[in-house]
Amino acid sequence: MKKSYLYILKCKDNTFYTGVTSSLEKRMFEHNSGFHTNSYTYKRRPLELVFYAEFTDISIAINKEKQIKKWSKSKKEALINGEYDSLINLAKKKF
């Protein structure tokens, strides 16, 4: 079964980039070498891989990527730091 990876990069400007790939090592090389000159990460190098998760179904990885891209920075940081109990509270809207 082919593996897919959901990953989060921390950029030089302290923003996060979330993506999906079937080859994490190759994709990291592409990001850090500036292979894709029009990409979000091109002018934000160097990049640090701060989180990744492995999937056997690419469609699940893509769905999770879409979900995480909508998250706040603090919620992404909680995921990166393994603070899973905090995720539910960070999803609540403040009134």
C-alpha positions in Angstrom: 0.0 0.0 0.0 1.4 3.4 -1.0 2.0 5.9 1.9 1.1 9.5 1.8 2.2 12.2 4.2 0.5 15.2 5.6 3.1 17.7 6.7 3.5 21.1 8.3 6.5 23.3 7.7 7.5 26.3 9.8 8.7 29.1 7.5 11.4 31.7 8.1 8.7 34.3 8.8 7.1 32.1 11.4 4.1 31.2 9.3 3.1 27.6 8.6 2.7 25.7 5.4 0.6 22.5 5.2 0.9 20.1 2.4 0.5 16.5 1.3 3.0 14.3 -0.6 3.8 10.7 -1.4 7.5 11.3 -0.8 8.3 13.5 2.2 12.1 13.5 1.6 11.7 14.5 -2.0 9.1 17.2 -1.2 11.3 18.7 1.6 14.2 18.9 -0.9 12.0 20.7 -3.4 10.8 23.1 -0.8 14.2 23.9 0.6 15.9 24.2 -2.8 13.3 26.5 -4.2 12.4 24.1 -6.9 8.9 25.7 -7.3 9.6 29.4 -7.7 5.9 30.4 -7.5 5.1 28.5 -4.3 4.2 30.0 -0.9 7.4 28.7 0.6 9.8 30.0 -2.0 10.5 33.3 -0.4 10.1 32.0 3.1 13.1 29.7 3.2 14.7 28.1 5.2 11.9 25.8 6.2 11.7 23.4 9.1 9.6 20.2 9.1 7.7 20.5 12.4 4.9 17.9 12.0 4.0 15.0 9.7 1.5 12.1 9.8 1.5 9.0 7.6 -1.6 7.8 5.8 -2.3 4.8 3.6 -5.2 6.5 1.9 -4.3 9.7 0.0 -7.9 11.0 0.1 -7.9 11.0 4.0 -4.6 12.9 3.9 -6.0 15.5 1.5 -9.1 15.9 3.7 -7.0 16.4 6.8 -4.8 18.9 4.9 -7.8 21.0 3.9 -9.1 20.9 7.5 -5.8 22.0 9.1 -5.3 24.8 6.5 -8.4 26.4 8.0 -7.1 26.2 11.6 -5.7 29.2 13.5 -2.0 29.4 14.1 -2.4 28.6 17.8 -4.4 25.4 17.0 -1.6 24.3 14.5 1.0 25.0 17.2 -1.0 22.8 19.7 -1.0 20.0 17.1 2.7 20.4 16.4 3.5 20.4 20.2 1.4 17.3 20.8 -1.1 19.2 22.9 -4.1 17.2 21.6 -6.3 18.0 24.6 -6.1 21.7 23.7 -7.4 21.2 20.1 -11.0 21.1 21.0 -10.9 24.3 23.0 -9.0 26.1 20.3 -11.8 25.2 17.9 -14.4 27.1 19.9 -15.3 30.6 18.8 -14.8 33.4 21.2 -17.9 35.5 21.8 
